[in-house]
Amino acid sequence: MSTVEASGSKVLVVDDDLESCQRVCWSLDTHGYTAEGVVGPREALARLRQEEFVAVVCDLRLTRIPGLDLVREVQEFAGFRPWVLYTGIPSAARRGEQTGVYCILTRGAPVRDLLWSVEEACRAACRDAQTRCA
């Protein structure tokens, strides 16, 4: 799936920092994705229960519910969903390897790394028979 083929692929962006959330959404939107941002884990849970997203981009260090706990909670009711997490703490990336997280990026990584990770996550979702892709 190229970014052109990604057009219509819905991606949920979760961050408790509004500016970061908007920046990631803008990057995804300008490269052919349909990104929807929510500020905080509770809002993310509500959106993921209401609507199907092909992939989720999430800050690892959320307030109230850490990103990895959010992943586990969503997996309980929604099953497989590729997650791209990002963090300001590079050593935290190792913790996500056992949770089904597709990729963990370091905050501030080049936009091309984010786009590549989301593209690969969307491919993984499309291989899953239960996910409808654009």
C-alpha positions as CSV (number, residue, x, y, z in Angstrom):
1,M,0.0,0.0,0.0
2,S,1.6,3.3,-1.0
3,T,0.5,6.5,0.6
4,V,-1.7,7.1,-2.5
5,E,-3.4,3.7,-1.8
6,A,-3.7,4.7,1.8
7,S,-6.3,7.3,0.9
8,G,-9.3,6.6,3.1
9,S,-7.4,4.5,5.6
10,K,-8.7,5.7,9.0
11,V,-6.1,6.2,11.7
12,L,-6.8,7.2,15.2
13,V,-4.2,9.4,16.9
14,V,-4.1,9.5,20.7
15,D,-2.1,12.0,22.7
16,D,-2.8,14.0,25.8
17,D,-0.9,16.9,24.3
18,L,-3.3,18.7,21.9
19,E,-0.4,20.2,19.9
20,S,1.4,16.9,19.4
21,C,-1.9,15.2,18.4
22,Q,-2.7,17.9,15.8
23,R,0.8,17.7,14.4
24,V,0.6,13.9,13.9
25,C,-2.9,14.2,12.4
26,W,-1.7,16.9,10.0
27,S,1.3,14.8,8.9
28,L,-1.0,11.8,8.2
29,D,-3.7,13.8,6.5
30,T,-1.3,15.5,4.1
31,H,0.0,12.0,3.1
32,G,-3.4,10.5,2.2
33,Y,-4.7,9.1,5.5
34,T,-7.8,10.1,7.2
35,A,-6.6,10.9,10.7
36,E,-8.8,11.6,13.7
37,G,-7.2,12.9,16.9
38,V,-8.3,12.4,20.4
39,V,-6.8,13.9,23.5
40,G,-6.5,11.2,26.1
41,P,-7.1,7.5,26.6
42,R,-10.7,7.7,27.7
43,E,-11.6,9.5,24.5
44,A,-9.7,6.9,22.6
45,L,-11.6,4.0,24.2
46,A,-14.9,5.7,23.3
47,R,-13.9,6.3,19.7
48,L,-12.5,2.7,19.3
49,R,-15.8,1.3,20.6
50,Q,-17.9,3.5,18.2
51,E,-15.9,3.2,15.0
52,E,-13.4,1.0,13.3
53,F,-9.9,2.4,12.6
54,V,-7.3,0.6,10.5
55,A,-4.5,1.6,12.8
56,V,-3.8,3.6,16.0
57,V,-0.9,6.0,16.6
58,C,-0.5,6.7,20.3
59,D,1.8,8.4,22.8
60,L,3.3,5.8,25.1
61,R,3.2,8.1,28.1
62,L,-0.4,9.1,28.5
63,T,-1.9,10.4,31.8
64,R,-4.4,8.2,33.6
65,I,-3.8,5.1,31.4
66,P,-0.3,4.4,30.1
67,G,-0.2,3.7,26.3
68,L,0.6,0.0,26.8
69,D,-2.3,-0.4,29.2
70,L,-4.6,1.2,26.6
71,V,-3.3,-1.3,24.0
72,R,-4.2,-4.2,26.2
73,E,-7.6,-2.8,27.1
74,V,-8.5,-2.3,23.4
75,Q,-7.2,-5.7,22.5
76,E,-9.7,-7.2,25.0
77,F,-12.7,-5.8,23.2
78,A,-11.5,-5.2,19.6
79,G,-8.9,-7.9,19.1
80,F,-6.1,-7.3,16.6
81,R,-5.4,-3.7,15.8
82,P,-1.9,-2.5,14.7
83,W,-0.5,0.2,17.0
84,V,2.3,2.6,16.4
85,L,3.5,4.1,19.7
86,Y,5.9,6.9,20.1
87,T,7.8,8.0,23.2
88,G,10.4,10.4,24.4
89,I,12.2,7.6,26.3
90,P,14.0,5.3,23.8
91,S,14.5,2.6,26.4
92,A,10.7,2.3,26.8
93,A,10.5,0.8,23.3
94,R,11.6,-2.6,24.6
95,R,8.5,-2.9,26.8
96,G,6.1,-2.8,23.8
97,E,7.6,-5.8,22.1
98,Q,5.4,-8.3,24.0
99,T,2.1,-6.5,23.6
100,G,1.4,-6.8,19.9
101,V,2.5,-3.3,19.3
102,Y,3.5,-3.0,15.6
103,C,6.2,-0.3,16.1
104,I,7.5,2.1,18.7
105,L,9.1,5.3,17.5
106,T,11.1,7.8,19.4
107,R,9.4,11.2,19.7
108,G,10.9,13.6,17.1
109,A,11.7,10.8,14.6
110,P,11.4,12.0,11.0
111,V,8.0,12.2,9.5
112,R,9.0,9.6,7.0
113,D,9.5,7.1,9.8
114,L,6.0,7.8,11.1
115,L,4.5,7.4,7.6
116,W,6.4,4.2,6.9
117,S,5.3,2.7,10.3
118,V,1.6,3.7,9.7
119,E,1.7,2.3,6.2
120,E,3.1,-1.0,7.4
121,A,0.6,-1.1,10.2
122,C,-2.2,-0.6,7.7
123,R,-0.8,-3.4,5.6
124,A,-0.9,-5.7,8.6
125,A,-4.5,-4.7,9.3
126,C,-5.5,-5.4,5.8
127,R,-4.1,-8.9,6.1
128,D,-6.3,-9.4,9.1
129,A,-9.6,-10.9,7.7
130,Q,-11.7,-8.9,10.2
131,T,-10.5,-5.5,9.2
132,R,-12.2,-3.6,6.3
133,C,-9.7,-1.5,4.4
134,A,-10.3,1.4,2.0
